[in-house]
Amino acid sequence: MRAAWKSPVLWVGLLFAFLLLDMRQLQPLFTAAFPGVRPEIFDRASFLELFWSHLALVAVASGAATVVGIALAVFVTRPAGSDFRTLVNVAATIGQTFPPAAVLALAVPALGFGPRPTMMALFLYGLLPIVENSIAGIEGVPAAVRDAASGMGLSRWQALRDVELPLAAPVILAGVRVSVTIGIGTATIGSAVGALTFGTPIFDGLAGNKLPYVIQGAMLVALFAILTDLMLARLARVLSPPG
């Protein structure tokens, strides 16, 4: 019980929930700090609504990137796909280095305004860490373990499913952790093309010269990213083998 109260996940989660559900409690503070701004608290949409929309965007994009990234890593680490490894790495690197704002600009004419171009940008931007870590995790499985699995009569698919992927899971999850954390911060730019995220108060604050809105959106997206990173780090520790 004492260890639970010392957990940073608990305290960051409580602070995030407080700001998400009751930001108006800070109204006197924003009034004192910014006397010329009315209203002091962003009210175009509820922060809870922004959270669910932001979460859905990141979850869909990161889920797709995880599935595709692991599948590509499995493919290029098999004998049949080894010749495509360089091509996969180059493609994932291009997706990472291509600015998300540029992806949005190119995707809007094809996909329209709203969440879809944002999800496309997050998917491309989050693919590289998952591909790289998945390849490293699968290739990091000791050869002796693979030989033991083969000696037990496991097929290649069974060895991948029951031996390689479970042993590689902590390394793969580390890539997913980086990808998701980056995605949470990057998703804020989706508000520029009509998506509802924590970037909405930030863009509204910049457009209307209302700094409190920018601060409120930035605090929430930062706490969201920190909390998610802490939770994924804890999950990685659970999945790591003893020692």
C-alpha positions as CSV (number, residue, x, y, z in Angstrom):
1,M,0.0,0.0,0.0
2,R,2.8,2.4,0.9
3,A,4.6,1.6,-2.4
4,A,1.4,2.5,-4.3
5,W,1.3,6.0,-2.7
6,K,4.9,6.6,-3.8
7,S,4.2,5.7,-7.4
8,P,4.6,8.6,-9.8
9,V,1.9,7.0,-12.0
10,L,-0.6,7.6,-9.2
11,W,0.3,11.3,-8.7
12,V,0.6,12.2,-12.3
13,G,-2.7,10.4,-13.0
14,L,-4.4,12.3,-10.2
15,L,-3.1,15.7,-11.4
16,F,-4.1,14.9,-15.0
17,A,-7.6,13.8,-13.9
18,F,-8.0,16.9,-11.8
19,L,-7.1,19.3,-14.7
20,L,-9.1,17.2,-17.1
21,L,-12.3,17.3,-15.1
22,D,-12.1,20.5,-13.1
23,M,-9.8,23.0,-14.8
24,R,-12.2,25.8,-13.7
25,Q,-10.7,25.5,-10.2
26,L,-7.7,27.3,-11.6
27,Q,-9.7,30.2,-12.9
28,P,-8.7,32.6,-10.0
29,L,-5.0,31.8,-10.8
30,F,-5.4,32.5,-14.5
31,T,-7.5,35.7,-13.8
32,A,-4.7,37.0,-11.6
33,A,-2.0,36.1,-14.0
34,F,-3.8,37.3,-17.2
35,P,-6.3,40.1,-16.1
36,G,-7.1,41.1,-19.7
37,V,-8.3,37.6,-20.9
38,R,-12.0,36.7,-20.9
39,P,-13.0,33.9,-20.5
40,E,-9.9,32.6,-18.7
41,I,-10.7,28.9,-19.2
42,F,-11.1,27.4,-22.7
43,D,-14.8,26.7,-23.2
44,R,-15.2,25.8,-26.9
45,A,-15.3,22.1,-25.9
46,S,-14.9,20.2,-22.7
47,F,-11.4,19.0,-21.8
48,L,-12.8,15.5,-21.4
49,E,-14.2,15.6,-25.0
50,L,-10.7,16.8,-26.2
51,F,-9.1,13.9,-24.3
52,W,-11.3,11.2,-25.8
53,S,-10.8,12.5,-29.3
54,H,-7.0,12.9,-28.8
55,L,-6.8,9.4,-27.3
56,A,-8.8,7.8,-30.2
57,L,-6.5,9.4,-32.7
58,V,-3.3,8.2,-31.0
59,A,-4.8,4.7,-30.3
60,V,-5.9,4.1,-33.9
61,A,-2.6,5.4,-35.4
62,S,-0.3,3.7,-32.9
63,G,-2.3,0.5,-33.1
64,A,-1.9,0.4,-36.9
65,A,1.8,1.3,-36.7
66,T,2.4,-1.4,-34.1
67,V,0.7,-4.1,-36.2
68,V,2.4,-3.0,-39.4
69,G,5.8,-2.5,-37.7
70,I,5.9,-5.9,-36.1
71,A,4.7,-7.6,-39.3
72,L,7.5,-5.9,-41.3
73,A,10.1,-6.8,-38.7
74,V,9.0,-10.5,-38.7
75,F,9.1,-10.5,-42.5
76,V,12.6,-9.0,-42.9
77,T,14.0,-11.3,-40.2
78,R,12.8,-14.4,-42.1
79,P,15.0,-15.8,-44.9
80,A,12.4,-15.0,-47.5
81,G,12.3,-11.3,-46.6
82,S,15.9,-10.6,-45.7
83,D,16.6,-8.9,-49.1
84,F,13.9,-6.3,-48.3
85,R,15.4,-5.2,-45.0
86,T,17.2,-2.2,-46.4
87,L,14.0,-1.1,-48.3
88,V,11.9,-1.4,-45.1
89,N,14.4,0.6,-43.0
90,V,14.6,3.3,-45.7
91,A,10.8,3.6,-46.0
92,A,10.4,3.8,-42.2
93,T,13.1,6.4,-41.9
94,I,11.5,8.5,-44.6
95,G,8.2,8.4,-42.7
96,Q,10.0,9.5,-39.5
97,T,11.9,12.4,-41.1
98,F,9.1,13.7,-43.2
99,P,7.5,16.6,-41.2
100,P,4.0,15.7,-39.9
101,A,2.8,19.2,-41.0
102,A,3.9,18.3,-44.6
103,V,2.0,15.0,-44.4
104,L,-1.1,16.9,-43.3
105,A,-0.8,19.3,-46.1
106,L,-0.5,16.4,-48.6
107,A,-3.2,14.3,-47.0
108,V,-5.9,16.9,-46.7
109,P,-6.7,17.1,-50.4
110,A,-7.1,13.3,-50.6
111,L,-8.7,12.6,-47.1
112,G,-10.4,15.9,-46.3
113,F,-10.3,17.9,-43.1
114,G,-10.7,16.1,-39.7
115,P,-9.1,13.2,-38.0
116,R,-8.1,11.1,-41.0
117,P,-5.1,13.1,-42.2
118,T,-3.9,13.4,-38.6
119,M,-4.0,9.6,-38.2
120,M,-2.0,9.2,-41.4
121,A,0.7,11.5,-40.2
122,L,0.8,9.8,-36.8
123,F,1.0,6.4,-38.4
124,L,4.0,7.4,-40.6
125,Y,5.7,9.2,-37.9
126,G,5.4,6.4,-35.4
127,L,6.5,3.5,-37.6
128,L,10.3,3.8,-37.4
129,P,10.8,3.2,-33.6
130,I,8.5,0.1,-33.8
131,V,10.2,-1.4,-36.8
132,E,13.7,-0.8,-35.5
133,N,13.0,-2.2,-32.0
134,S,11.0,-5.1,-33.3
135,I,13.9,-6.1,-35.6
136,A,16.4,-5.7,-32.8
137,G,14.2,-7.7,-30.3
138,I,13.7,-10.6,-32.7
139,E,17.3,-10.8,-33.8
140,G,18.3,-10.5,-30.1
141,V,16.8,-13.9,-29.3
142,P,19.8,-16.2,-28.7
143,A,20.6,-18.8,-31.3
144,A,20.7,-21.5,-28.7
145,V,17.0,-20.8,-27.8
146,R,16.0,-21.0,-31.5
147,D,17.9,-24.4,-31.7
148,A,16.1,-25.6,-28.6
149,A,12.8,-24.7,-30.0
150,S,13.6,-26.5,-33.3
151,G,14.8,-29.5,-31.3
152,M,11.5,-29.6,-29.5
153,G,9.7,-30.0,-32.8
154,L,8.2,-26.6,-33.1
155,S,7.5,-25.3,-36.5
156,R,8.9,-21.9,-37.6
157,W,5.5,-20.2,-36.9
158,Q,5.2,-21.9,-33.5
159,A,8.8,-20.9,-32.6
160,L,8.0,-17.3,-33.6
161,R,4.8,-17.2,-31.7
162,D,5.8,-19.0,-28.6
163,V,9.5,-18.2,-28.3
164,E,10.8,-15.3,-30.3
165,L,8.0,-12.8,-29.9
166,P,7.6,-13.3,-26.1
167,L,11.3,-12.9,-25.6
168,A,11.5,-9.9,-27.8
169,A,8.4,-8.3,-26.2
170,P,10.2,-5.9,-23.8
171,V,12.4,-4.5,-26.7
172,I,9.3,-4.2,-29.0
173,L,7.4,-2.5,-26.2
174,A,10.2,0.0,-25.8
175,G,9.7,1.0,-29.4
176,V,6.0,1.2,-29.0
177,R,6.5,3.4,-25.9
178,V,8.6,5.9,-27.9
179,S,6.2,5.8,-30.8
180,V,3.1,6.4,-28.7
181,T,4.7,9.2,-26.6
182,I,5.8,11.0,-29.8
183,G,2.3,10.5,-31.2
184,I,0.6,12.1,-28.2
185,G,2.6,15.3,-28.7
186,T,2.4,15.3,-32.5
187,A,-1.3,14.8,-32.5
188,T,-1.8,18.3,-31.3
189,I,-1.0,19.6,-34.8
190,G,-4.1,17.8,-36.1
191,S,-6.2,20.6,-34.7
192,A,-4.8,22.7,-37.6
193,V,-6.8,20.6,-40.0
194,G,-10.0,20.2,-38.0
195,A,-9.2,17.3,-35.6
196,L,-10.3,17.7,-32.0
197,T,-7.3,17.3,-29.7
198,F,-5.5,19.0,-26.9
199,G,-4.0,21.2,-29.6
200,T,-7.4,22.9,-30.1
201,P,-7.0,25.2,-27.1
202,I,-3.4,25.8,-28.1
203,F,-4.3,26.9,-31.7
204,D,-7.3,28.9,-30.4
205,G,-5.1,30.6,-27.9
206,L,-2.5,31.5,-30.5
207,A,-5.1,32.8,-32.9
208,G,-7.0,34.8,-30.3
209,N,-3.9,36.0,-28.3
210,K,-5.2,34.1,-25.3
211,L,-2.1,32.6,-23.5
212,P,-4.1,30.8,-20.8
213,Y,-5.6,28.6,-23.5
214,V,-2.1,27.7,-24.7
215,I,-1.0,26.9,-21.2
216,Q,-4.1,24.7,-20.5
217,G,-3.7,22.7,-23.7
218,A,0.1,22.3,-23.2
219,M,-0.3,21.2,-19.5
220,L,-2.8,18.5,-20.5
221,V,-0.9,17.1,-23.5
222,A,2.3,17.0,-21.4
223,L,0.7,15.2,-18.5
224,F,-1.0,12.8,-21.0
225,A,2.3,11.9,-22.6
226,I,4.1,11.6,-19.2
227,L,1.4,9.4,-17.8
228,T,1.3,7.1,-20.8
229,D,5.1,6.8,-20.8
230,L,5.1,5.8,-17.2
231,M,2.4,3.2,-17.7
232,L,4.1,1.7,-20.7
233,A,7.4,1.6,-18.7
234,R,5.7,-0.3,-15.9
235,L,4.3,-2.7,-18.5
236,A,7.7,-3.2,-19.9
237,R,9.1,-4.1,-16.5
238,V,6.3,-6.7,-16.1
239,L,7.1,-8.3,-19.4
240,S,10.9,-8.4,-18.8
241,P,12.2,-11.8,-17.9
242,P,13.6,-12.1,-14.4
243,G,17.2,-10.9,-14.2
